[in-house]
Structures are given as C-alpha cells and as structure tokens.
Amino acid sequence: MSNKTKAVLSMLISALGFTFMSVTVKYLKDIPLFEKVFFRNLVSLVIAFYLIKKSSAPVFGQRKNQLALLARAGFGLAGVILNFYAISHLTLADSTMLGKLSPIFVTIMACLFLKEKIDKEQIIGIFITFGGALLVIKPEFSLSIIPSIAGLLSAAAAGIAYTLLRYLKDKESPDTIVFYFSIVSVLGTLPFVLNDYIVPDSTQLMLLLATGLFASVGQFGITYAYKYSKATEVSIYNYSAIVFGIILGFIFFHEIPDMLSLLGGAIIIGIAYYTFKHNQKKA
C-alpha cells in the first residue's frame, strides 16, 4: 500500500472517528462539559502511552521542541472545549460544518508563521468559505449565536494546532505528539472536573469511554495522514466528516439541516475541493 493510500484511509477513518465522537458527546447531555473533555483525553492518554512505550519514542519529545509541543497541546485543548460546547448546542451537521473550517485557518497560519506563500485564488477561496460559514451560523443579535461562535473559534484553535502539527511532523513521533497533547489536556481539565463532577451511571460511563476511543481514532488518524502525505494531497478527504455528520445526525437525533445550512455546507465543500485541486496544480 502506497503512502498516499495510507494517508487517504487515515483521513477518512479520522473523519468518521471524530463524527462518532460528536454523537456520543451529544448523547451525554447531563454530563458537565469539562468532564466530557477529561474522559475524551484520558482514553487518548492511555492509548498514546501504550503506543509510545511500544515504539520507544521519546515520551515528552526533544527539549528544543517543547514550546511547539506545548502550544500545539494548548490550542488543541481550547479547540476541543469549544467544539464540545458547539456540539452540545447545535445540530450535528452544523457543528461539523463549522469544525471543517479549520483548514482555512491552517492556510492563514501557515502563511503567517511557516512562511508558506498564499496566492490570489486561495485568498478568494477563504472569503467565499467564510460566506458559506455565515449561512450555517445565520448571525443574529441574540445569545443564540454563542454556540455558532464557539464552533467558529474551535475551528480557529484547531487550525493553529494543526499548523503546529505540520511544523512538528518531521521533528517528533506522532505518538509523542498525541501523548503530549493528551497529558496536557487531562491535567488542564482536572481541576474543573473535580469542582463539578457528576458520577456517571453505567450507560454514561460507557459513552464517556466511547468518546475517548472515537477521539483517539480521529486524532491518530489525522496525525498519521499528515505524516504519510502532504496536506495538499489529503486534506480534502477530511471534509467527508460533513457528510458523516448529516447522516449520523439524522440517524441518531432525527436532525435535518435547513436549506441555508445545506447551502453553506455545499459552498464549504465546493471551495475546499477547488482549493485542493488548485494546490495540487500549484505544487
């Protein structure tokens, strides 16, 4: 199997894993936000620790990469918290669509900090994509817009985290990166969990563990996808999560996106495909 095929499969598995994670998060309505985030990362921590011991990769990475690893973990954690909040208050399809704006922020951050060049077509694509996002958000002057803003900010935080992931991909093992992110996330959310902990029943505990398991599948999938291939070759497959979100939202929650959300989602996917082909040609 070629590295390109491995990268595509890894990205599709990642998208499906994160979508199922969103399903379990929506089901856990009575569990506090930080408790859900804690369990999501606790499972990832256990899996990452097992894999890191098996591969003999550095547990905390090299000293020269500590700032980048910490920043990647911090922005990743902020993205997860905001994403979980959005998932809990929006339809599965809408929260997934907003989450898929992160590649746009990756493009912007890579231009600013990794000195990657951005051309006119990419700039136009960014503005049109944000127009599609506005159709999903449907901005209005009320508190009801807060979950949508949280979804948008989660994409921005994730975009910064993924930019740092691209910076680290040839410098640290994927197992080290995931372990570092997981342990920072567990320790960072622990005080909030202890302050407002609800003892889960057997079903809730199973769903909390499933949240962590699906998140681990998504996290390792996207980490290995960017390891096996360039973002310009595989990033488009991450948008399959929008389709997964619409289907699973209907199956599990009987949610049907309105026409504006569907139009916004179509614009986001369409511009993503155009940018994907443009970047391939450019490369």
N, C-alpha and C positions, 0 to 999 in steps of 0.2 A: 504493500500500500504506500503510495507516494505521500510526501509531507503535505501537499496541497489537499489531498483527500482526507488525511487525518485532521487537518485544520478545519475543513468544512464540517465534517462529522462532529468534531469537538464543539464547534459553534452552534450547530443545531441541537446537540444534546444540552449545551449550556442554556439556550433559549427555552427549551422545554422544561429543564430543571427549575429555572427561575420562575416560569409561569406557574408550575405546580406549587412552588413555594408561596406565590401570591395567593393561590387558592386556599392553602392552609392558614395563612395569615388572616384572610377574610373570615374564615370559619371561627377563629378564636376571638370573638367579639368581647368576651368577658375578661380576657387576659390583658393586663396593662402593656402599653407599648414597649417599654424598656425590657420587660420580662420576655416578650416575644423576640426582641433583638438579641437578648442574652442567650437564649436557648439556640437561636439560629447560629450564633457564632461559637457556642460551646461545643456543638456537634462537629462543626468545621475544625475546631481546635484539636479535638480528639483524633479525627481522621488525619489532619495535617501532621500531627505529632507522630502517628504511626508511620506515615509515608516518609517523613523526614528521617526517622530512625532507620527505616529500611533502605533508603537511598544514601545514607551517610552524608547528606547535605548539611551545611552549617545551620544550626538551629536559628540563630539570630542574624546571620549574614555577616558580611565583612564590615569592619569599622568604618571604612570610607563611604559606605552606602547607608549608614544609619539614618541620616537626615531624610533621605529619599524614601526609605522604608517606613519611617515614622509618619511622614507626610502622606504617603500612599494609604497607610492604615487609618490616619485621622480623617482624611477626606472620604475614604471608603466607608467608615463608620457613620459619618454625617449623612452620606448618601443613603445608607441602609435605614437609618432612623426616619429620615424624611420620606423615603419610599414606602416604608411600612405605614406611616401616617396616611399617606395618599391612598394606598391600597385599601385601608380600613374605611375610607370615607368616599371613595369614588367607585365607579363601576370597574370591573377588572380590565375591560378593554381600554377605558380612558387612562387609567393609571399605567397600563403597559405602554400605550402610545406616548405618553409624556416621558416615561422612562427611556424610550428609544431615541430621545433627543440627545443622549449623551455623546454619540459620535460627532455631533455638530460642535459640542464643547471641546471634544478631543482635537478637532481640526483647529479651533481657535487657540487652544492652549499650546498645541504643538507648534503653531506659528509663532506664538509669543515667547515660549520658553525653550523649545527644541530647535528653533530657527528653521523650521520647515517652511518652504515657500507656499503661499496661497495665491491662486490666480483669480481672475475676474469671474469665471464660471462658478468656482467654489463660493465666492462671496455672494453671488446672486442666489445660489442654492441655499445658503444659510438664511437669507432674508425670507425666501419663499417657504422654507421649512418652519420658521417661526410663525409665518402666516397660517400654516396648517395647524400649528400648536394652538394658536388663538381660537381656531374653530373648535378644537377639543376643549379648551379652557372655558370659552364663552364668557369673557370677563364682564363683571358687573360690580357695582359699588355696594357690596354686602360681604358679610363674613363667610358666605357660602363659597367664596372663591379661594379661601385659605388652603383647602386640600389640593386644589389645582396648582397653586403657587408652590406648595410643598413638593408636588410631583416635578415641577419645573426645576426647582432648586436641587432636588435629588439627582436629576439628570446632570446638572452643572457640577455637583460634587463628584459624581461618578466619572464625569468627563475628565476632571482633574486627576482623579485616582487612576484612570486608565492611561492618561498621558504619562504619569509616573511609572506605570506598569511597563509601558513601551520603553521608557528610559532604562528600567531595571532588567529587561528581559534577557540581555546578554551578560549581565553582571551578577545576577543571583538566580538560584534554582527556583522554579515555580513553587516547589514545596516550601521553601524558605519564605517566599513572599506571602503565601496563603497562611502559613503558621504565624508569621509576624502580625499580619492583619487580624487574625483570629484572637491572638492573645491580647493585643491592644484593645480590641472590641470587648472582650469578656471583662477585662479589668476596668475598662472605661464605663461600662454599663452596670457593673456590680453594685456600686453604692445606691443607684436609683432603684435597682431591683430589691435590695434589702429594705429600702424605705417604703416600698409599696408592693409587697409580694403577696400574691394570691396563690394558695396551694391548689394546683390543678387536679381535677379528677382524672380517672384513668384515660378517658377519651381525649381530654385536653392535653394530657401529658404525651399521648401518642402523637397528636397533631403537632405539638411543640417540637418533638424529636424529628418528626417528618419535615417540619420547616427547616431545621438544621441540615437534614440529609439532602433535601432538594437544593438548598442553597449551596451545599458543598459540591453537588454535581454541577450546578451552574458556575460556581467560582472556579473549580478546577478546569471545567470545560473551556471557559473563555481564556484562562491563563495559558493552557496548552495550545489553544487555537492561535494565539499571538506568538507562541514560541515556534510553532511549526510553519507559519507563513506570515507574510506581511499583511498589515491591516487593509491595504488596498485590494487584497485578493479575497479576503474572507469576511470583512465587516458587514457586507450586505446580508449575509445569512443570519445575522443577529436579529434582523427585522422580522424573521419568522415568528418571533415572540408575539407580535401584534396579532397575527392570525391565530396563534395558540390562545391568546388572551380572549379574543372574541368567541372562539369555540368553547373554551372551558368556562367562560363567564356565563354563556347560555346554558351549558350542561349543568353546572353546579348551582348557579344563582338565578337562572332564568332572566338574565340581563340581555337586553337588546340595545346596542348603541343607537343614538339618534342620528339623523341624517348629517348634521353638522360634524359630529364626531367621526362618522364614516368617511365624510369628505376630507376632513383634516387628516385622518389616518392614511387615506389614499394619497394625499399630497406628500406626507412624510415618507411613505414607502416609495412613491414615484421619484422624488428628488434624491432619495437615498440610492436608488438604482442608477439614476443619471450620474450622480457623483461617483458611484462605484465604477461605472464604465469609463467616465472621464479620467479618474485616477489611474485606471489600468492603462489607458491610452497614453496618459502623461508619463507614466513610469516606463 
